[in-house]
């Protein structure tokens, strides 16, 4: 085993820990950006260090195709190849069973892919996956699992779970660098609590360095999502890291951390940046919106990142519609946001104020886009007309009692989304989805003082 996991603080199920890996000492909870082929698109490794990235995720399947694991090994491993001094995690290639299903044929032996590069067949067995990852040299490597979408039902879920357990033994036997690389097993079983429990117990019996919860974030309801996470984290060992795969929405990370998870990864922060969207405490800010064209404010006035200290929304708006530099700046900002969220989670647990952090996060977080899809654009337009007409009148009548910052915010030319979001954020009791309230109740986090549920929506 090539890691040490030390829990530094707790609040009920939530925990803050120090994860010592061969290349870096990490603080959890932590978010890992995805660098599929050894790079975060548009960002240099020194920028990732500035932002505070602790672990970068690489993709075994794609790295094996190009530039090949043999070349990476010959050039000193992925750390040296990409000039990254901190920790790395490589996935097994199992996720491609879902994302490239039209190119894959799954049998007990392994997965045969049709290469998207040259069309040739590529057999990925548990043994080959581990051999490739041994050559790549990441601090954490993942066992090859049989992955199916959580929306699939029937015998295929059970088949995949039992195959995952059979494959973990083949992965353990093939692992040639256990004192330098940490092999994590992946809990499968779909949305079936019985199958998940069988898989957890089977993996724990193997006494692995760490465990991942797989097969989520694939279209299941949020209510199903958090219940699987809660079940698995409750059953996994206390002294081992727990990694929820494919999770990158800030709200999901806060909820999963409350339930006892430690690690997360997702393409969301960088992918949404390439579409011109920034992560902000209230939710998201769409920089392609025409109202951004003359907005001189930073993306987030409360953010200390290089982008928010240097550039205006108007400048980035100009770039995201025409120049790759825009997506690079937004990727930098979005990853900074995720790293700060990770640090804030860790610190709040250590300092014993995790419930206050969660309540503040939920107060600020605005569910405008969920509300928009629920009530429809026409209703939003009517609401905007009412707000646009009534709110300024109220401000004028009660100008002595309304904060000047609120008046200034309303006077500025901002998009409809932000005006509506600002109105919701002004009130102390925000609209929190029922699934979040239920999850926090199980986690032992009292959020009744800061918010109340508005519906049973699972979105």
Secondary structure, DSSP 8 states (H G I E B T S, - for coil): ---EEEEEEEETTEEEEEEE-SS-EEEESEEEEE-TTSS-TT--HHHHHHHT--EEEEEHHHHHHTT-HHHHHHTT-HHHHHT--SEEEEE-STTHHHHTGGGEEE-SS-EEEE-TTT--EEEE-HHHHHHHHHHHT-SEEE-------TT--SHHHHHHHHHHHHHHHHHHHH-S-TTTSEEEEEE--TT-HHHHHHHHHHHHHT--SEEEE-S-SSS--HHHHHHHHHHHHHHS-TTSEEEETT---HHHHHHHHHTT--EEEESHHHHHHHTTEEEETTEEEETTSGGGTT--S-S-TT--SHHHHH--HHHHHHHHTT-HHHHHHHHHHHHHHHHHHHHHHHHHHHTT-HHHHHHHHHHH---HHHHHHHH-HHHHHHHHHHHHHHHHHHHHHTTTTS-HHHHHHHHS---HHHHHHHHHHTSSSEEE-HHHHHHHHHHT---TTTEEE------
